[in-house]
Amino acid sequence: MPDLAEVFRRHRHGLSSDGGPPLSPAQWKALRAIVACRTPALGGHLYHCADCRRPHFVSHSCNHRSCPRCGAMEAKEWLEKQKARLLPAPYFLVTFTLPEPLRSAAYAHQQIVYTALMQEAAATLQELAHTRLGGEAGFFGVLHTWTRQLLYHPHVHFVVAGGVFSGHEWVRLRQDDFLLPVRVLSRLFRRKMRQRLEAQLPAPAWAQIPRTIWSQDWVVHSQAAGGGEEVLGYLSAYVFRSAITDRRILRDQDGQVTFAWRPNGSATDELCTLPAHAFLRRVLLHVLPKGLHKIRYFGHRCTARTAGPPASCASHAYPGCASTAHEPRFTPLSFTSKDRPVQLCDGCRRGLFAPVCWNQRDQANILPRHGEARPPSQIGFRAPTPLPPATTSCRSRFPHPSQESDPTTREMKSA
């Protein structure tokens, strides 16, 4: 099955002549990053097998947030960190959606509208939490701009703790399955968005927005999310990635791209076939502008305030739940962590890849970018220097098993 990078390589040159709108600089940058990801165009590093010492050349990743190949480890670490900060309280998933007549203005002025969407939706939640629940709510939001068929559909998901923090007291909800009335949320959110966009959008863009939009109902959805772990798992898949993964792309034949999507509430996938250029434009619709944060934290959930007292207060309000410590129980995943998808050696199929000479890596172990001019002595594609023996003083991040009992290694670690 083709991956997204391969589809981009085949059909990217037609994007400038297919009659569609020109791509933004951010979209061109995402396209080039996805095409170059894990190829010699980005260079690479020399690794060796920690078991058989066989050398391996590994190309660099692009680390672009729209690339489906990148971000897996960051998403896993983010998920573990958020799970460690869950309070012993019920959680809710609250979704605010921009109405369809406003989406053309949102796409044309993404920085303004996306920021307003997240900030005004958060202000709506906080205002009703103060007036109806009597305290400050804690939550975070993740911005999404797509449907499962990759259509443009800006909305923001908030994961909200079921309770508020009033002074030094945690106030629990009266009902564990009800947070706030969605009709009131919808009307307040609509009013705040109107005031914000009228003040910040350019006059021509504001004039093109239909006035009927300010009298219709806006979609706000709220549902109970249990302890929060399941909804965190759902959101983590899109925190450091974009709208589609490589495994969903099934075919790229005769200028047509077929990908799988699953309707809401269904257990089976359906197929969607589009012309290649239309598929690429759907994917690029969801490239966010530079500098825009797609995750934001609010209230006592704010990352600068996670060491405060809400967890202990919540454990007293919910005595049946185990107390959650404020100090994050999260430890950054190491290269050899059993939870990390690792790459085995192609030769022995036993050892894991480890960097050659992690602390003293020289230029000879760095693969140059494609077309990059370097002196012959620094070209990384030459035959690699013989690896040092296992007891060398050149410490690798993941030592050979024979180093475990070596006194030289113990002295070096203690130093």
C-alpha positions in Angstrom: 0.0 0.0 0.0 1.3 3.5 -0.8 2.0 5.9 2.0 1.3 9.6 2.1 4.9 10.6 1.1 4.7 8.4 -2.0 1.4 9.9 -3.0 2.9 13.4 -2.6 5.9 12.5 -4.7 3.8 11.2 -7.5 1.3 14.0 -7.8 2.7 17.1 -6.1 3.8 18.8 -9.3 0.3 19.0 -10.6 -0.9 21.1 -7.6 0.2 24.3 -9.3 -1.7 23.6 -12.5 -4.9 21.9 -11.4 -6.8 25.1 -11.3 -7.1 25.2 -7.5 -6.2 28.0 -5.2 -2.4 28.5 -4.6 -1.0 26.8 -1.6 0.2 28.8 1.4 3.9 28.8 2.5 3.0 26.6 5.5 1.4 24.1 3.1 4.4 24.0 0.8 6.6 23.6 3.8 4.6 20.6 5.1 4.5 19.0 1.6 8.3 19.3 1.3 8.9 18.0 4.8 6.6 14.9 4.2 8.3 14.1 0.9 11.8 14.4 2.4 11.0 12.5 5.7 13.4 9.6 6.3 15.2 10.0 3.0 18.8 11.1 2.2 17.5 14.6 1.6 17.5 15.2 5.4 20.7 13.4 6.1 21.1 10.8 8.9 23.2 9.1 11.5 25.3 6.0 11.8 24.0 3.5 14.3 25.2 0.1 15.4 23.5 -3.0 16.8 24.1 -3.3 20.5 24.3 -7.1 20.2 26.3 -7.9 17.0 27.9 -4.4 16.5 26.8 -4.3 12.9 26.6 -0.7 11.5 23.4 0.8 10.2 22.7 4.1 8.4 19.4 5.7 9.6 17.9 8.7 7.8 16.5 11.6 9.8 12.8 12.3 10.2 11.3 15.7 9.4 9.4 16.0 12.7 6.7 18.1 11.1 3.4 18.0 12.9 1.6 17.2 9.6 3.7 14.1 8.8 2.0 10.8 9.6 5.4 9.1 10.1 6.6 11.4 12.9 5.3 12.2 16.4 4.6 8.7 17.6 6.9 8.9 20.6 5.9 12.5 21.4 2.3 11.4 21.4 3.0 8.4 23.7 4.9 10.6 26.2 2.2 13.3 26.1 -0.4 10.6 26.8 1.5 9.2 29.7 2.0 12.7 31.1 -1.7 13.6 30.9 -2.8 10.3 32.5 -0.5 11.0 35.4 -2.2 14.4 35.9 -5.8 13.0 35.8 -7.8 13.9 38.9 -9.8 11.3 40.8 -13.0 12.8 39.4 -15.4 12.2 36.4 -14.4 13.8 33.1 -16.3 15.3 30.2 -15.6 15.8 26.5 -17.0 19.1 25.4 -16.8 20.0 21.7 -17.3 23.5 20.2 -17.9 23.6 16.4 -17.7 26.5 14.0 -20.9 26.7 11.9 -20.6 26.1 8.1 -21.2 29.8 7.0 -18.2 30.9 9.0 -15.7 28.3 7.7 -14.6 30.3 4.6 -13.6 33.2 6.8 -11.9 30.8 9.1 -9.8 29.2 6.4 -8.8 32.6 5.0 -7.8 34.0 8.4 -6.7 30.9 10.3 -4.5 32.5 12.9 -7.3 34.9 14.0 -10.3 32.5 13.9 -8.5 29.4 15.3 -7.1 31.4 18.2 -10.5 33.0 18.8 -12.2 29.6 18.6 -10.1 28.1 21.4 -9.9 31.1 23.6 -13.6 32.1 23.5 -14.7 28.5 23.9 -12.5 28.3 27.0 -13.8 31.6 28.3 -17.3 30.3 27.9 -16.6 27.2 29.9 -14.9 29.2 32.7 -17.6 31.8 32.9 -20.4 29.2 33.3 -18.2 27.3 35.7 -17.9 30.3 37.9 -21.6 31.3 37.7 -23.2 27.8 37.9 -20.6 25.7 39.7 -19.0 28.3 41.9 -15.3 28.0 41.1 -12.6 27.6 38.5 -12.7 24.7 36.1 -9.6 22.9 34.8 -9.3 21.6 31.2 -7.3 21.5 28.1 -8.4 21.8 24.4 -7.2 20.2 21.2 -7.9 21.8 17.9 -9.2 19.7 15.0 -10.0 20.9 11.5 -11.1 17.7 9.7 -13.8 15.0 9.5 -13.1 11.4 8.9 -13.4 12.0 5.2 -10.9 14.9 5.5 -13.5 17.6 4.9 -12.9 21.0 6.4 -14.7 21.1 9.8 -13.0 23.3 12.5 -13.8 22.3 16.0 -12.1 22.1 19.4 -12.3 19.2 21.9 -12.0 20.1 25.6 -11.4 17.5 28.3 -12.9 19.0 31.4 -12.6 17.7 35.0 -15.9 17.1 36.7 -15.6 19.7 39.4 -14.3 23.2 40.2 -11.6 24.6 42.4 -13.0 27.3 44.8 -10.3 28.8 47.0 -8.6 25.8 48.7 -11.6 23.6 48.3 -12.6 21.2 45.6 -16.3 21.4 44.7 -17.7 18.3 43.1 -20.6 18.1 40.7 -24.1 17.3 41.9 -24.4 14.8 39.1 -21.5 12.8 37.8 -23.0 12.6 34.3 -23.9 16.3 33.8 -21.5 19.2 33.5 -23.2 22.3 32.0 -26.3 23.0 29.8 -25.2 22.9 26.2 -27.8 25.4 25.0 -26.5 28.0 27.4 -22.9 27.2 26.3 -23.9 27.6 22.7 -25.5 31.0 23.1 -22.7 32.4 25.2 -20.1 31.0 22.8 -21.9 32.6 19.8 -22.0 36.0 21.5 -18.3 35.9 22.4 -17.3 34.8 19.0 -19.3 37.6 17.4 -17.6 40.3 19.5 -14.1 38.8 19.0 -14.4 38.4 15.2 -16.0 41.8 14.7 -13.1 43.4 16.5 -10.2 41.4 14.8 -11.3 40.4 11.3 -10.6 42.8 8.4 -13.7 44.8 7.4 -14.1 43.0 4.0 -14.0 39.6 5.6 -16.4 40.6 8.4 -18.9 42.0 5.8 -19.0 38.7 3.9 -20.2 36.7 6.9 -23.9 36.1 6.7 -25.8 37.9 9.4 -28.2 35.0 9.9 -25.4 33.1 11.5 -25.7 35.1 14.7 -29.3 34.1 15.2 -29.0 30.4 14.6 -28.0 27.7 17.0 -24.3 26.8 17.2 -23.4 23.2 17.8 -21.9 22.5 21.3 -21.7 18.8 22.4 -21.0 17.6 25.9 -20.7 13.9 27.0 -19.4 12.1 30.0 -16.0 10.6 29.5 -15.5 8.4 32.6 -12.2 8.7 34.2 -10.7 10.5 31.1 -8.2 7.8 30.0 -10.2 6.7 27.0 -10.7 10.1 25.5 -7.1 10.9 26.1 -6.2 7.9 24.1 -8.4 9.1 21.2 -7.0 12.7 21.3 -3.3 11.6 21.6 -3.5 10.0 18.1 -3.9 13.5 16.6 -1.9 15.7 18.9 1.4 15.4 17.1 0.0 14.2 13.7 -2.5 15.4 11.1 -5.7 14.1 9.7 -4.7 10.8 8.1 -2.3 8.0 8.7 -0.4 5.9 6.2 -2.4 2.7 6.9 -5.6 4.3 5.8 -4.3 4.9 2.3 -5.2 1.8 0.3 -4.6 2.5 -3.4 -3.0 5.1 -5.7 -3.9 4.0 -9.3 -4.7 5.8 -12.5 -4.7 9.2 -10.8 -7.2 8.1 -8.1 -6.4 7.7 -4.4 -8.6 5.5 -2.2 -8.5 5.7 1.5 -10.5 4.1 4.3 -12.8 5.9 6.8 -15.1 4.8 9.5 -18.6 6.4 9.9 -19.5 7.4 13.4 -21.0 4.6 15.3 -20.0 2.0 12.7 -17.8 -1.0 13.2 -16.7 -1.3 9.6 -14.7 0.9 7.3 -15.9 2.5 4.1 -13.9 3.6 1.1 -13.5 7.1 -0.4 -11.9 7.5 -3.8 -10.8 10.9 -5.0 -8.7 12.3 -7.8 -5.1 12.5 -6.6 -4.9 16.3 -6.7 -8.2 16.6 -4.8 -6.9 14.1 -2.2 -3.7 16.1 -1.7 -5.7 19.3 -1.3 -7.9 17.7 1.3 -4.9 16.7 3.3 -3.2 20.1 3.0 -6.4 21.8 4.1 -5.5 20.8 7.7 -1.9 22.2 7.8 -2.0 24.7 10.6 -0.2 28.1 10.2 3.2 28.6 11.7 3.2 29.4 15.4 -0.4 28.3 16.1 -0.7 26.1 19.2 -3.2 23.2 18.7 -3.1 22.3 22.4 -3.9 24.8 25.1 -4.4 24.4 28.9 -6.7 26.4 31.0 -7.6 27.0 34.7 -5.9 24.7 37.2 -5.1 22.4 34.3 -2.6 25.0 33.0 0.8 23.5 32.9 2.3 26.3 35.0 -0.1 25.4 37.8 -0.1 21.6 37.9 1.7 21.6 41.2 -1.2 23.2 43.0 -3.6 21.5 45.4 -6.6 20.3 43.2 -5.6 16.6 43.2 -5.6 16.2 47.0 -8.8 18.2 47.3 -10.5 16.0 44.7 -9.4 12.9 46.4 -11.3 14.1 49.6 -14.4 14.9 47.5 -14.3 11.5 45.9 -13.2 9.1 48.6 -13.8 6.1 46.5 -11.1 7.1 44.0 -7.4 6.7 44.6 -5.6 10.0 45.1 -3.6 11.3 42.2 -0.3 13.0 43.0 0.5 16.4 41.7 4.0 15.6 41.0 3.8 13.9 37.6 4.2 10.2 37.8 5.6 10.5 34.3 9.1 9.5 33.4 10.4 10.2 29.9 10.6 7.0 27.9 14.1 5.9 27.2 15.3 4.3 24.0 15.2 0.9 25.5 11.8 1.2 27.1 9.7 -1.9 26.6 6.8 0.4 25.7 8.6 1.9 22.8 8.3 0.4 19.3 12.0 -0.4 18.6 13.8 -1.4 15.5 15.7 -4.7 15.6 18.9 -5.3 13.8 18.5 -6.5 10.2 21.3 -9.0 10.7 21.0 -10.7 14.1 17.3 -9.8 14.7 18.1 -9.6 18.4 19.9 -6.3 19.2 18.5 -2.8 19.1 19.9 0.2 17.3 22.2 2.4 19.4 24.1 5.5 18.4 27.8 5.2 17.7 29.7 7.1 20.3 26.7 9.1 21.7 28.7 11.7 23.7 31.6 12.0 21.3 29.9 11.6 17.9 32.2 13.0 15.2 31.2 14.4 11.8 32.1 11.2 10.0 29.1 9.5 11.7 26.6 12.1 10.4 25.1 11.5 7.0 25.1 14.7 5.0 21.9 16.1 3.5 21.4 15.3 -0.2 23.5 17.6 -2.3 25.3 19.2 0.7 28.9 19.9 0.0 31.4 18.8 2.6 35.1 18.0 2.7 35.9 14.4 1.7 37.0 13.6 5.2 33.6 14.5 6.6 31.4 12.7 4.1 29.3 10.2 6.1 28.7 7.8 3.2 32.3 6.5 3.3 33.1 3.2 4.9 32.5 3.6 8.6 35.4 3.6 11.0 35.7 0.2 12.8 33.7 0.2 16.0 35.7 0.3 19.2 35.7 -2.8 21.5 33.0 -3.1 24.1 35.4 -2.0 26.9 36.4 1.3 25.2 36.2 4.6 27.1 34.0 6.0 24.3 30.7 5.5 26.1 27.6 4.6 24.1 24.2 5.5 25.4 23.3 1.8 25.3 26.4 -0.2 26.2 27.2 -3.7 25.0 26.0 -6.4 27.5 29.7 -7.1 28.2 30.0 -3.6 29.6 27.6 -4.3 32.5 30.3 -5.9 34.7 33.3 -4.0 33.3 35.1 -2.0 36.0 36.1 0.7 33.5 32.4 1.4 32.7 31.5 1.5 36.4 34.2 4.1 37.1 33.1 6.1 34.1 29.5 6.1 35.2 30.4 7.1 38.7 32.5 10.0 37.3 
